[in-house]
Amino acid sequence: MKKVIIMATEPCKKTVRVKTPAGKDADLIPKKVWRLSPSGRKGVKIGLFQDPETGKYFRYRVPEDYPECG
C-alpha cells in the first residue's frame, strides 16, 4: 500500500511581472510556485501562470525570495 503525503500550502498572493507567451509584460499571480533544482545544486524557482488573454498556462522564473505556494 502506498502512502500519500499531501502538503497543505498557502495560495499564492503576490504578483510577479512576467512576459506572457504573446510577448506582453503583465503583473500576474502564479497558480503554483516550486523549486526546480538538479541534485546537489541551488536551482531556481518556477511559477505556473495563466495567460489572461488566451487562458493557456505557461511557466516563468520567479524571484528567489518568492515563497513556495499553490
PyMOL Python script that loads the backbone (N, CA, C, O; Angstrom):
from pymol import cmd

cmd.read_pdbstr("""\
ATOM      1  N   MET A   1       0.839  -1.170   0.000  1.00  0.00           N
ATOM      2  CA  MET A   1       0.000   0.000   0.000  1.00  0.00           C
ATOM      3  C   MET A   1       0.893   1.245   0.000  1.00  0.00           C
ATOM      4  O   MET A   1       1.834   1.345   0.788  1.00  0.00           O
ATOM      5  N   LYS A   2       0.588   2.186  -0.886  1.00  0.00           N
ATOM      6  CA  LYS A   2       1.368   3.409  -0.983  1.00  0.00           C
ATOM      7  C   LYS A   2       0.867   4.437   0.014  1.00  0.00           C
ATOM      8  O   LYS A   2      -0.333   4.570   0.256  1.00  0.00           O
ATOM      9  N   LYS A   3       1.818   5.159   0.585  1.00  0.00           N
ATOM     10  CA  LYS A   3       1.461   6.267   1.457  1.00  0.00           C
ATOM     11  C   LYS A   3       1.524   7.545   0.644  1.00  0.00           C
ATOM     12  O   LYS A   3       2.496   7.792  -0.069  1.00  0.00           O
ATOM     13  N   VAL A   4       0.499   8.340   0.754  1.00  0.00           N
ATOM     14  CA  VAL A   4       0.444   9.596   0.036  1.00  0.00           C
ATOM     15  C   VAL A   4       0.543  10.726   1.052  1.00  0.00           C
ATOM     16  O   VAL A   4      -0.249  10.803   1.992  1.00  0.00           O
ATOM     17  N   ILE A   5       1.513  11.589   0.853  1.00  0.00           N
ATOM     18  CA  ILE A   5       1.686  12.728   1.740  1.00  0.00           C
ATOM     19  C   ILE A   5       1.197  13.973   1.012  1.00  0.00           C
ATOM     20  O   ILE A   5       1.718  14.332  -0.044  1.00  0.00           O
ATOM     21  N   ILE A   6       0.211  14.614   1.574  1.00  0.00           N
ATOM     22  CA  ILE A   6      -0.330  15.825   0.983  1.00  0.00           C
ATOM     23  C   ILE A   6       0.123  17.001   1.833  1.00  0.00           C
ATOM     24  O   ILE A   6      -0.181  17.084   3.023  1.00  0.00           O
ATOM     25  N   MET A   7       0.852  17.902   1.202  1.00  0.00           N
ATOM     26  CA  MET A   7       1.330  19.073   1.922  1.00  0.00           C
ATOM     27  C   MET A   7       0.341  20.213   1.729  1.00  0.00           C
ATOM     28  O   MET A   7      -0.001  20.570   0.602  1.00  0.00           O
ATOM     29  N   ALA A   8      -0.102  20.768   2.818  1.00  0.00           N
ATOM     30  CA  ALA A   8      -1.009  21.907   2.735  1.00  0.00           C
ATOM     31  C   ALA A   8      -0.178  23.165   2.542  1.00  0.00           C
ATOM     32  O   ALA A   8       0.560  23.569   3.440  1.00  0.00           O
ATOM     33  N   THR A   9      -0.296  23.783   1.379  1.00  0.00           N
ATOM     34  CA  THR A   9       0.436  25.007   1.118  1.00  0.00           C
ATOM     35  C   THR A   9      -0.546  26.148   0.954  1.00  0.00           C
ATOM     36  O   THR A   9      -1.708  25.951   0.599  1.00  0.00           O
ATOM     37  N   GLU A  10      -0.059  27.326   1.216  1.00  0.00           N
ATOM     38  CA  GLU A  10      -0.892  28.513   1.111  1.00  0.00           C
ATOM     39  C   GLU A  10      -1.060  28.912  -0.351  1.00  0.00           C
ATOM     40  O   GLU A  10      -0.181  28.638  -1.168  1.00  0.00           O
ATOM     41  N   PRO A  11      -2.177  29.555  -0.692  1.00  0.00           N
ATOM     42  CA  PRO A  11      -2.320  30.056  -2.058  1.00  0.00           C
ATOM     43  C   PRO A  11      -1.371  31.229  -2.296  1.00  0.00           C
ATOM     44  O   PRO A  11      -1.012  31.951  -1.366  1.00  0.00           O
ATOM     45  N   CYS A  12      -0.980  31.403  -3.526  1.00  0.00           N
ATOM     46  CA  CYS A  12      -0.065  32.493  -3.888  1.00  0.00           C
ATOM     47  C   CYS A  12      -0.832  33.814  -3.865  1.00  0.00           C
ATOM     48  O   CYS A  12      -1.978  33.886  -4.308  1.00  0.00           O
ATOM     49  N   LYS A  13      -0.178  34.866  -3.339  1.00  0.00           N
ATOM     50  CA  LYS A  13      -0.864  36.148  -3.189  1.00  0.00           C
ATOM     51  C   LYS A  13      -0.152  37.307  -3.859  1.00  0.00           C
ATOM     52  O   LYS A  13      -0.809  38.241  -4.318  1.00  0.00           O
ATOM     53  N   LYS A  14       1.186  37.277  -3.932  1.00  0.00           N
ATOM     54  CA  LYS A  14       1.933  38.391  -4.504  1.00  0.00           C
ATOM     55  C   LYS A  14       1.972  38.304  -6.024  1.00  0.00           C
ATOM     56  O   LYS A  14       2.032  37.212  -6.590  1.00  0.00           O
ATOM     57  N   THR A  15       1.937  39.456  -6.677  1.00  0.00           N
ATOM     58  CA  THR A  15       2.032  39.469  -8.139  1.00  0.00           C
ATOM     59  C   THR A  15       3.501  39.470  -8.563  1.00  0.00           C
ATOM     60  O   THR A  15       4.379  39.912  -7.821  1.00  0.00           O
ATOM     61  N   VAL A  16       3.742  38.971  -9.760  1.00  0.00           N
ATOM     62  CA  VAL A  16       5.076  38.917 -10.344  1.00  0.00           C
ATOM     63  C   VAL A  16       4.976  39.477 -11.754  1.00  0.00           C
ATOM     64  O   VAL A  16       4.042  39.151 -12.487  1.00  0.00           O
ATOM     65  N   ARG A  17       5.945  40.331 -12.144  1.00  0.00           N
ATOM     66  CA  ARG A  17       5.956  40.852 -13.513  1.00  0.00           C
ATOM     67  C   ARG A  17       6.575  39.786 -14.418  1.00  0.00           C
ATOM     68  O   ARG A  17       7.735  39.412 -14.249  1.00  0.00           O
ATOM     69  N   VAL A  18       5.779  39.301 -15.383  1.00  0.00           N
ATOM     70  CA  VAL A  18       6.228  38.247 -16.297  1.00  0.00           C
ATOM     71  C   VAL A  18       5.970  38.678 -17.728  1.00  0.00           C
ATOM     72  O   VAL A  18       5.211  39.612 -17.984  1.00  0.00           O
ATOM     73  N   LYS A  19       6.612  37.985 -18.656  1.00  0.00           N
ATOM     74  CA  LYS A  19       6.361  38.187 -20.079  1.00  0.00           C
ATOM     75  C   LYS A  19       5.507  37.020 -20.554  1.00  0.00           C
ATOM     76  O   LYS A  19       5.928  35.867 -20.462  1.00  0.00           O
ATOM     77  N   THR A  20       4.323  37.305 -21.057  1.00  0.00           N
ATOM     78  CA  THR A  20       3.402  36.263 -21.497  1.00  0.00           C
ATOM     79  C   THR A  20       3.892  35.650 -22.806  1.00  0.00           C
ATOM     80  O   THR A  20       4.740  36.238 -23.477  1.00  0.00           O
ATOM     81  N   PRO A  21       3.372  34.476 -23.184  1.00  0.00           N
ATOM     82  CA  PRO A  21       3.771  33.875 -24.464  1.00  0.00           C
ATOM     83  C   PRO A  21       3.470  34.766 -25.673  1.00  0.00           C
ATOM     84  O   PRO A  21       4.097  34.622 -26.722  1.00  0.00           O
ATOM     85  N   ALA A  22       2.513  35.681 -25.526  1.00  0.00           N
ATOM     86  CA  ALA A  22       2.192  36.608 -26.614  1.00  0.00           C
ATOM     87  C   ALA A  22       3.209  37.736 -26.707  1.00  0.00           C
ATOM     88  O   ALA A  22       3.180  38.511 -27.663  1.00  0.00           O
ATOM     89  N   GLY A  23       4.125  37.844 -25.713  1.00  0.00           N
ATOM     90  CA  GLY A  23       5.166  38.848 -25.750  1.00  0.00           C
ATOM     91  C   GLY A  23       4.869  40.110 -24.960  1.00  0.00           C
ATOM     92  O   GLY A  23       5.643  41.065 -25.013  1.00  0.00           O
ATOM     93  N   LYS A  24       3.755  40.134 -24.224  1.00  0.00           N
ATOM     94  CA  LYS A  24       3.376  41.311 -23.443  1.00  0.00           C
ATOM     95  C   LYS A  24       3.830  41.159 -22.006  1.00  0.00           C
ATOM     96  O   LYS A  24       3.874  40.048 -21.478  1.00  0.00           O
ATOM     97  N   ASP A  25       4.172  42.279 -21.368  1.00  0.00           N
ATOM     98  CA  ASP A  25       4.503  42.277 -19.948  1.00  0.00           C
ATOM     99  C   ASP A  25       3.207  42.375 -19.150  1.00  0.00           C
ATOM    100  O   ASP A  25       2.311  43.143 -19.499  1.00  0.00           O
ATOM    101  N   ALA A  26       3.112  41.586 -18.068  1.00  0.00           N
ATOM    102  CA  ALA A  26       1.912  41.602 -17.236  1.00  0.00           C
ATOM    103  C   ALA A  26       2.283  41.301 -15.795  1.00  0.00           C
ATOM    104  O   ALA A  26       3.262  40.602 -15.534  1.00  0.00           O
ATOM    105  N   ASP A  27       1.500  41.828 -14.858  1.00  0.00           N
ATOM    106  CA  ASP A  27       1.643  41.502 -13.443  1.00  0.00           C
ATOM    107  C   ASP A  27       0.611  40.435 -13.123  1.00  0.00           C
ATOM    108  O   ASP A  27      -0.587  40.715 -13.091  1.00  0.00           O
ATOM    109  N   LEU A  28       1.071  39.208 -12.886  1.00  0.00           N
ATOM    110  CA  LEU A  28       0.174  38.082 -12.649  1.00  0.00           C
ATOM    111  C   LEU A  28       0.502  37.394 -11.331  1.00  0.00           C
ATOM    112  O   LEU A  28       1.628  37.466 -10.840  1.00  0.00           O
ATOM    113  N   ILE A  29      -0.499  36.725 -10.767  1.00  0.00           N
ATOM    114  CA  ILE A  29      -0.307  35.906  -9.570  1.00  0.00           C
ATOM    115  C   ILE A  29      -0.152  34.463 -10.041  1.00  0.00           C
ATOM    116  O   ILE A  29      -1.006  33.970 -10.778  1.00  0.00           O
ATOM    117  N   PRO A  30       0.914  33.772  -9.635  1.00  0.00           N
ATOM    118  CA  PRO A  30       1.090  32.386 -10.083  1.00  0.00           C
ATOM    119  C   PRO A  30       0.077  31.442  -9.443  1.00  0.00           C
ATOM    120  O   PRO A  30      -0.392  31.685  -8.331  1.00  0.00           O
ATOM    121  N   LYS A  31      -0.252  30.382 -10.142  1.00  0.00           N
ATOM    122  CA  LYS A  31      -1.125  29.342  -9.596  1.00  0.00           C
ATOM    123  C   LYS A  31      -0.356  28.464  -8.621  1.00  0.00           C
ATOM    124  O   LYS A  31      -0.907  27.987  -7.628  1.00  0.00           O
ATOM    125  N   LYS A  32       0.946  28.254  -8.921  1.00  0.00           N
ATOM    126  CA  LYS A  32       1.798  27.405  -8.092  1.00  0.00           C
ATOM    127  C   LYS A  32       3.247  27.827  -8.285  1.00  0.00           C
ATOM    128  O   LYS A  32       3.643  28.239  -9.375  1.00  0.00           O
ATOM    129  N   VAL A  33       4.046  27.719  -7.205  1.00  0.00           N
ATOM    130  CA  VAL A  33       5.476  28.013  -7.273  1.00  0.00           C
ATOM    131  C   VAL A  33       6.227  26.865  -6.629  1.00  0.00           C
ATOM    132  O   VAL A  33       5.873  26.426  -5.535  1.00  0.00           O
ATOM    133  N   TRP A  34       7.261  26.373  -7.296  1.00  0.00           N
ATOM    134  CA  TRP A  34       8.069  25.280  -6.756  1.00  0.00           C
ATOM    135  C   TRP A  34       9.523  25.489  -7.118  1.00  0.00           C
ATOM    136  O   TRP A  34       9.845  26.273  -8.011  1.00  0.00           O
ATOM    137  N   ARG A  35      10.410  24.779  -6.417  1.00  0.00           N
ATOM    138  CA  ARG A  35      11.852  24.855  -6.682  1.00  0.00           C
ATOM    139  C   ARG A  35      12.223  23.756  -7.669  1.00  0.00           C
ATOM    140  O   ARG A  35      11.845  22.596  -7.509  1.00  0.00           O
ATOM    141  N   LEU A  36      12.966  24.148  -8.685  1.00  0.00           N
ATOM    142  CA  LEU A  36      13.442  23.212  -9.700  1.00  0.00           C
ATOM    143  C   LEU A  36      14.956  23.211  -9.627  1.00  0.00           C
ATOM    144  O   LEU A  36      15.601  24.199  -9.979  1.00  0.00           O
ATOM    145  N   SER A  37      15.536  22.087  -9.165  1.00  0.00           N
ATOM    146  CA  SER A  37      16.988  22.063  -8.992  1.00  0.00           C
ATOM    147  C   SER A  37      17.549  20.683  -9.292  1.00  0.00           C
ATOM    148  O   SER A  37      16.977  19.673  -8.882  1.00  0.00           O
ATOM    149  N   PRO A  38      18.656  20.638  -9.999  1.00  0.00           N
ATOM    150  CA  PRO A  38      19.349  19.367 -10.191  1.00  0.00           C
ATOM    151  C   PRO A  38      20.000  18.942  -8.872  1.00  0.00           C
ATOM    152  O   PRO A  38      20.224  19.777  -7.995  1.00  0.00           O
ATOM    153  N   SER A  39      20.294  17.692  -8.733  1.00  0.00           N
ATOM    154  CA  SER A  39      20.837  17.193  -7.473  1.00  0.00           C
ATOM    155  C   SER A  39      22.162  17.865  -7.140  1.00  0.00           C
ATOM    156  O   SER A  39      23.064  17.937  -7.974  1.00  0.00           O
ATOM    157  N   GLY A  40      22.263  18.353  -5.911  1.00  0.00           N
ATOM    158  CA  GLY A  40      23.496  18.965  -5.449  1.00  0.00           C
ATOM    159  C   GLY A  40      23.713  20.406  -5.872  1.00  0.00           C
ATOM    160  O   GLY A  40      24.794  20.949  -5.646  1.00  0.00           O
ATOM    161  N   ARG A  41      22.725  21.038  -6.476  1.00  0.00           N
ATOM    162  CA  ARG A  41      22.879  22.423  -6.912  1.00  0.00           C
ATOM    163  C   ARG A  41      21.756  23.287  -6.355  1.00  0.00           C
ATOM    164  O   ARG A  41      20.770  22.789  -5.812  1.00  0.00           O
ATOM    165  N   LYS A  42      21.932  24.588  -6.503  1.00  0.00           N
ATOM    166  CA  LYS A  42      20.973  25.534  -5.922  1.00  0.00           C
ATOM    167  C   LYS A  42      19.623  25.513  -6.648  1.00  0.00           C
ATOM    168  O   LYS A  42      18.587  25.368  -6.000  1.00  0.00           O
ATOM    169  N   GLY A  43      19.615  25.649  -7.939  1.00  0.00           N
ATOM    170  CA  GLY A  43      18.379  25.625  -8.710  1.00  0.00           C
ATOM    171  C   GLY A  43      17.680  26.970  -8.754  1.00  0.00           C
ATOM    172  O   GLY A  43      18.224  27.976  -8.300  1.00  0.00           O
ATOM    173  N   VAL A  44      16.472  26.983  -9.302  1.00  0.00           N
ATOM    174  CA  VAL A  44      15.672  28.196  -9.464  1.00  0.00           C
ATOM    175  C   VAL A  44      14.241  27.920  -9.024  1.00  0.00           C
ATOM    176  O   VAL A  44      13.834  26.768  -8.879  1.00  0.00           O
ATOM    177  N   LYS A  45      13.487  28.989  -8.815  1.00  0.00           N
ATOM    178  CA  LYS A  45      12.065  28.851  -8.509  1.00  0.00           C
ATOM    179  C   LYS A  45      11.270  29.114  -9.776  1.00  0.00           C
ATOM    180  O   LYS A  45      11.527  30.078 -10.498  1.00  0.00           O
ATOM    181  N   ILE A  46      10.306  28.251 -10.036  1.00  0.00           N
ATOM    182  CA  ILE A  46       9.472  28.319 -11.233  1.00  0.00           C
ATOM    183  C   ILE A  46       8.029  28.521 -10.808  1.00  0.00           C
ATOM    184  O   ILE A  46       7.562  27.907  -9.849  1.00  0.00           O
ATOM    185  N   GLY A  47       7.327  29.384 -11.526  1.00  0.00           N
ATOM    186  CA  GLY A  47       5.918  29.622 -11.253  1.00  0.00           C
ATOM    187  C   GLY A  47       5.059  29.207 -12.434  1.00  0.00           C
ATOM    188  O   GLY A  47       5.469  29.326 -13.588  1.00  0.00           O
ATOM    189  N   LEU A  48       3.868  28.722 -12.133  1.00  0.00           N
ATOM    190  CA  LEU A  48       2.897  28.359 -13.173  1.00  0.00           C
ATOM    191  C   LEU A  48       1.880  29.489 -13.263  1.00  0.00           C
ATOM    192  O   LEU A  48       1.202  29.805 -12.285  1.00  0.00           O
ATOM    193  N   PHE A  49       1.779  30.093 -14.442  1.00  0.00           N
ATOM    194  CA  PHE A  49       0.903  31.242 -14.654  1.00  0.00           C
ATOM    195  C   PHE A  49      -0.124  30.922 -15.734  1.00  0.00           C
ATOM    196  O   PHE A  49       0.071  30.007 -16.535  1.00  0.00           O
ATOM    197  N   GLN A  50      -1.220  31.682 -15.750  1.00  0.00           N
ATOM    198  CA  GLN A  50      -2.224  31.536 -16.799  1.00  0.00           C
ATOM    199  C   GLN A  50      -2.308  32.849 -17.562  1.00  0.00           C
ATOM    200  O   GLN A  50      -2.488  33.913 -16.971  1.00  0.00           O
ATOM    201  N   ASP A  51      -2.174  32.762 -18.881  1.00  0.00           N
ATOM    202  CA  ASP A  51      -2.248  33.939 -19.735  1.00  0.00           C
ATOM    203  C   ASP A  51      -3.678  34.483 -19.705  1.00  0.00           C
ATOM    204  O   ASP A  51      -4.611  33.748 -20.029  1.00  0.00           O
ATOM    205  N   PRO A  52      -3.877  35.755 -19.322  1.00  0.00           N
ATOM    206  CA  PRO A  52      -5.241  36.280 -19.232  1.00  0.00           C
ATOM    207  C   PRO A  52      -5.946  36.401 -20.580  1.00  0.00           C
ATOM    208  O   PRO A  52      -7.176  36.387 -20.635  1.00  0.00           O
ATOM    209  N   GLU A  53      -5.187  36.520 -21.663  1.00  0.00           N
ATOM    210  CA  GLU A  53      -5.813  36.670 -22.982  1.00  0.00           C
ATOM    211  C   GLU A  53      -6.248  35.333 -23.576  1.00  0.00           C
ATOM    212  O   GLU A  53      -7.371  35.200 -24.063  1.00  0.00           O
ATOM    213  N   THR A  54      -5.344  34.330 -23.533  1.00  0.00           N
ATOM    214  CA  THR A  54      -5.631  33.057 -24.197  1.00  0.00           C
ATOM    215  C   THR A  54      -6.117  31.981 -23.237  1.00  0.00           C
ATOM    216  O   THR A  54      -6.764  31.024 -23.662  1.00  0.00           O
ATOM    217  N   GLY A  55      -5.813  32.122 -21.941  1.00  0.00           N
ATOM    218  CA  GLY A  55      -6.205  31.104 -20.965  1.00  0.00           C
ATOM    219  C   GLY A  55      -5.224  29.954 -20.874  1.00  0.00           C
ATOM    220  O   GLY A  55      -5.424  29.036 -20.079  1.00  0.00           O
ATOM    221  N   LYS A  56      -4.152  29.982 -21.683  1.00  0.00           N
ATOM    222  CA  LYS A  56      -3.163  28.908 -21.657  1.00  0.00           C
ATOM    223  C   LYS A  56      -2.211  29.089 -20.487  1.00  0.00           C
ATOM    224  O   LYS A  56      -1.911  30.212 -20.082  1.00  0.00           O
ATOM    225  N   TYR A  57      -1.739  27.972 -19.948  1.00  0.00           N
ATOM    226  CA  TYR A  57      -0.794  28.001 -18.844  1.00  0.00           C
ATOM    227  C   TYR A  57       0.632  28.033 -19.378  1.00  0.00           C
ATOM    228  O   TYR A  57       0.932  27.444 -20.417  1.00  0.00           O
ATOM    229  N   PHE A  58       1.510  28.730 -18.653  1.00  0.00           N
ATOM    230  CA  PHE A  58       2.924  28.766 -19.007  1.00  0.00           C
ATOM    231  C   PHE A  58       3.746  28.879 -17.732  1.00  0.00           C
ATOM    232  O   PHE A  58       3.241  29.292 -16.688  1.00  0.00           O
ATOM    233  N   ARG A  59       5.023  28.506 -17.829  1.00  0.00           N
ATOM    234  CA  ARG A  59       5.946  28.581 -16.697  1.00  0.00           C
ATOM    235  C   ARG A  59       6.880  29.766 -16.890  1.00  0.00           C
ATOM    236  O   ARG A  59       7.240  30.122 -18.012  1.00  0.00           O
ATOM    237  N   TYR A  60       7.268  30.375 -15.756  1.00  0.00           N
ATOM    238  CA  TYR A  60       8.177  31.507 -15.805  1.00  0.00           C
ATOM    239  C   TYR A  60       8.959  31.533 -14.502  1.00  0.00           C
ATOM    240  O   TYR A  60       8.439  31.163 -13.450  1.00  0.00           O
ATOM    241  N   ARG A  61      10.199  31.966 -14.574  1.00  0.00           N
ATOM    242  CA  ARG A  61      11.044  32.026 -13.390  1.00  0.00           C
ATOM    243  C   ARG A  61      10.577  33.152 -12.468  1.00  0.00           C
ATOM    244  O   ARG A  61      10.291  34.258 -12.925  1.00  0.00           O
ATOM    245  N   VAL A  62      10.500  32.862 -11.162  1.00  0.00           N
ATOM    246  CA  VAL A  62      10.106  33.874 -10.181  1.00  0.00           C
ATOM    247  C   VAL A  62      11.319  34.190  -9.297  1.00  0.00           C
ATOM    248  O   VAL A  62      12.260  33.399  -9.247  1.00  0.00           O
ATOM    249  N   PRO A  63      11.310  35.335  -8.598  1.00  0.00           N
ATOM    250  CA  PRO A  63      12.450  35.695  -7.740  1.00  0.00           C
ATOM    251  C   PRO A  63      12.666  34.676  -6.621  1.00  0.00           C
ATOM    252  O   PRO A  63      11.729  33.998  -6.198  1.00  0.00           O
ATOM    253  N   GLU A  64      13.907  34.577  -6.149  1.00  0.00           N
ATOM    254  CA  GLU A  64      14.263  33.610  -5.107  1.00  0.00           C
ATOM    255  C   GLU A  64      13.549  33.887  -3.789  1.00  0.00           C
ATOM    256  O   GLU A  64      13.307  32.957  -3.019  1.00  0.00           O
ATOM    257  N   ASP A  65      13.206  35.149  -3.509  1.00  0.00           N
ATOM    258  CA  ASP A  65      12.553  35.463  -2.243  1.00  0.00           C
ATOM    259  C   ASP A  65      11.057  35.191  -2.266  1.00  0.00           C
ATOM    260  O   ASP A  65      10.391  35.351  -1.244  1.00  0.00           O
ATOM    261  N   TYR A  66      10.510  34.779  -3.416  1.00  0.00           N
ATOM    262  CA  TYR A  66       9.074  34.450  -3.505  1.00  0.00           C
ATOM    263  C   TYR A  66       8.835  33.110  -2.790  1.00  0.00           C
ATOM    264  O   TYR A  66       9.566  32.151  -3.040  1.00  0.00           O
ATOM    265  N   PRO A  67       7.829  33.022  -1.908  1.00  0.00           N
ATOM    266  CA  PRO A  67       7.605  31.755  -1.182  1.00  0.00           C
ATOM    267  C   PRO A  67       6.995  30.678  -2.078  1.00  0.00           C
ATOM    268  O   PRO A  67       6.264  30.980  -3.021  1.00  0.00           O
ATOM    269  N   GLU A  68       7.306  29.424  -1.770  1.00  0.00           N
ATOM    270  CA  GLU A  68       6.678  28.310  -2.491  1.00  0.00           C
ATOM    271  C   GLU A  68       5.226  28.241  -2.055  1.00  0.00           C
ATOM    272  O   GLU A  68       4.926  28.285  -0.862  1.00  0.00           O
ATOM    273  N   CYS A  69       4.323  28.135  -3.024  1.00  0.00           N
ATOM    274  CA  CYS A  69       2.895  28.173  -2.697  1.00  0.00           C
ATOM    275  C   CYS A  69       2.108  27.409  -3.757  1.00  0.00           C
ATOM    276  O   CYS A  69       2.662  26.879  -4.720  1.00  0.00           O
ATOM    277  N   GLY A  70       0.815  27.376  -3.543  1.00  0.00           N
ATOM    278  CA  GLY A  70      -0.062  26.749  -4.519  1.00  0.00           C
ATOM    279  C   GLY A  70      -0.576  25.504  -4.031  1.00  0.00           C
ATOM    280  O   GLY A  70      -1.339  24.835  -4.729  1.00  0.00           O
TER     281      GLY A  70
END
""", "prot")
cmd.dss("prot")
cmd.show_as("cartoon", "prot")
cmd.util.cbc("prot")
cmd.orient("prot")
